[in-house]
Amino acid sequence: MKTHKKRTRNAQEDFILGFCREARSLKEILEYCGYKNARSFREKYINPLLKNKKLKMTIPEQPKNRNQKYIANIENNKKSIDFK
């Protein structure tokens, strides 16, 4: 089992978004990040990412569905780059 490394909040969010390029369950995300407490992890990282529309639910009409997965919202994660 991995243990989570100390990362800044933004770095942790980027880490999660990178992992969620494919739909992932909360359990998969927790394990990947090395966390055990789903409730605090959801409050600290998942909910803010959902609120800021950086992460999407695969079943938004049923947020507590046991088959719920999360996927990065590509449209809202693009960095503004000016190529002029």
Secondary structure, DSSP 4 states (H G I P E B T S, - for coil): ---PPP--HHHHHHHHHHHTTS-B-HHHHHHHHT---HHHHIIIIIHHHHHTTSEEESSTT-TT-TT--EEE-HHHHPPP----
